[in-house]
């Protein structure tokens, strides 16, 4: 049974209900992107007069919070305390050196913008892993919106981050470990250490600092080690990935997420860039979208069949299956190059209760274009052919590289799925703190490329909006 909290709302500013809930600490605990009309922030209006989608709506009624305002002086709502299942922990990694089998236990944390994952390491092996949504989500679904929000809500943003991590640490019995290693993007690193990240929010995206001191004052005097950032846009998460992936010449590391971070090793050295892919491949902003959690469709097959994480009835569809869907339906000819349904319909039912709309497809194509354009532009800049991809990140965990190649998301070269290299880097750091110095030296080897400065990026992005 879902439990509810009764809230009495008194509003003078007539602000959007989702903004009000966020400001009062009752932000939606879902993958809702806010102000996108995905329907995932639905609440029950028990009393009062409301305006939803430009129309008056007297209670009782149901409405989505991101398009609803209170018109009367007082209104009462029912708000679900938990709207979706927590995501699965992205606790695996492949093709990395074995962790040192030290005697004392340690904890590794992957401090993601959307999901925070943590693992307890004993004698070089994971013994338990947990994860949770980053409670900062109601303040914005990407780092730039959180930077903007932090100008008024910095303390709240930092506290919600610390609270999310603390709950995971408690589940892993952190009081019995020696050290905690944390990897996150530069903005998350700044929040963790109480540093305003404002300068990262505008060109040239300079970080207030890249190296972060060891802390003993965050959780029960435990030693907390933060992986250093490479640049303002390339954080400690990609530092961990670069350290663990051991890139060779002609290899490219891609960390797929809301921000697509890329490192390419050419004969001239290491080149890095970051592209805002958006949340579509993580299921946000998609009508039936879901993260890769139990109940999510993770693969869609040419015969119309599908698989569900954990089995059972599908509750949503995650990014890997969305990529499969584009590849399969384009191959059948039911989608044209522009992502339109050739039948003339506006949506198609993929599985019982799981519908994909043309609006969803448009969001997916924008995410695809951002990723493919970033890869192609960096390759063009370096003027050397790409030999192999190494793909990291939670989205990539279930990704079928062949489907990704068919739609033009990835180039036609071999690809290796490496798993959560950010978490692997954090684990390695917690086990052997002395590698922090080597990781810090990586920032001096990276030449950052701003995609908007390269004349070919816009053309590559426009081309990426089409299916092959």
ABEGO torsion letter per residue (X at the ends): XBBBBBBBBBBAAGBBAAAAAAAAGABBBBABAEGAGAGAABBBBABEBBBBGGBBBBOBBBBBAAABBBABABBBBBBBABABBBBBBBABBBGBBBBBBBABBBBBBBBBAABBBBBBBBGGBBABBBBBBBAAAAAEABAAAAAAAAAAAAAAAAAAAAAAAAAAAAAAGAAABABBBBBBBAAAAAAAAGBBAAAAABOAGBBABABBBBBAAABGGBBBBBBBBABAABBAAAAAAAAAAGBBBGBBBBBBBABBBBBBBBAAEBBBBBBBAEAAAAGBGBAABBBBBBGBBABBBAAGBBBBBGEEBBABBBAAAAAAAAAAAAAAGABBAAGBBAAGBABBBABBGBBBBAAAAAAAAAAAAAAAAAAAAAAAAAGBBBABBBBBEAAAAABBAAAAAAAGABBBBBBBBAEBAAAAAAAAAAABAAAAAAAAAAAAABBBBBAAABAAAAAAAAAAABBX
